[in-house]
Amino acid sequence: MSGELLALLLLAAVAPGLARLAYGPTSADRMLVAQLLGSAGVALTLAVGAAGIPEGGRTVALILALLAAVSGVAFVRRHAARPGDGGDHG
């Protein structure tokens, strides 16, 4: 499977998540979509890199993965301080 086709399939799989990002009922829903977009960004970067486009694709993918992980940890730490509610703190 070529890198371009894989990239298009990944974009098509992530597109429905954008609606959830905009209209998600809670901040936890929005954070999960942000994690999905971060994972898809890593996969897209590696797919485009496999197609022979820039050499620094691995570095960009690593940075995207680290940002997604740090944002997930920050979200959990913020919401763990307020137990007993639905998780939506605007």
C-alpha positions in Angstrom: 0.0 0.0 0.0 1.5 3.3 -1.0 2.1 6.1 1.5 -0.3 8.5 -0.2 -3.2 6.0 -0.1 -2.5 5.2 3.5 -2.5 9.0 4.3 -5.8 9.4 2.6 -7.3 6.5 4.5 -6.1 7.9 7.8 -7.5 11.3 7.0 -10.9 9.7 6.1 -10.9 7.8 9.4 -10.1 10.9 11.5 -12.6 13.3 9.8 -15.6 12.2 11.8 -13.7 13.0 15.0 -13.5 16.6 14.1 -17.3 17.0 14.6 -16.9 15.4 18.1 -14.1 17.9 18.8 -16.4 20.8 18.0 -19.6 19.5 19.6 -18.5 17.0 22.2 -20.7 17.2 25.3 -17.8 17.1 27.8 -14.2 18.1 27.9 -13.2 14.4 28.2 -14.8 13.7 24.8 -12.8 16.6 23.3 -9.6 15.3 24.9 -10.1 11.9 23.5 -10.5 13.3 20.0 -7.4 15.4 20.6 -5.5 12.2 21.4 -7.0 10.6 18.3 -5.8 13.5 16.2 -2.3 13.3 17.8 -2.1 9.6 17.0 -3.3 10.1 13.5 -0.8 13.0 13.1 2.0 10.6 14.0 0.7 7.9 11.6 0.3 10.5 8.8 3.8 11.9 9.3 5.3 8.4 9.2 3.2 7.4 6.1 4.3 10.5 4.2 7.9 9.8 5.3 7.6 6.3 4.0 6.5 7.7 0.7 10.0 9.3 0.4 9.1 12.9 1.2 11.3 14.6 3.9 13.9 13.0 6.1 12.9 14.7 9.3 9.6 12.9 9.5 10.6 10.7 12.3 11.5 13.7 14.4 8.2 15.4 13.7 6.4 12.2 14.5 8.2 11.8 17.8 7.4 15.4 18.8 3.7 14.9 18.0 3.7 11.7 20.0 5.3 13.5 23.0 2.9 16.4 22.8 -0.1 14.1 22.7 1.2 12.2 25.7 1.9 15.3 27.7 -1.4 16.8 26.9 -3.2 13.6 28.1 -1.3 13.6 31.4 -2.0 17.3 31.9 -5.7 16.8 31.3 -5.9 13.9 33.8 -4.0 15.8 36.4 -6.3 18.8 36.0 -9.4 16.7 36.4 -8.1 14.3 39.0 -8.0 17.2 41.5 -11.8 17.5 41.3 -13.2 14.0 42.1 -16.9 13.3 42.0 -18.1 15.3 39.1 -18.7 14.6 35.4 -15.3 15.8 34.2 -16.5 18.9 32.4 -14.9 22.0 33.8 -15.2 24.3 30.7 
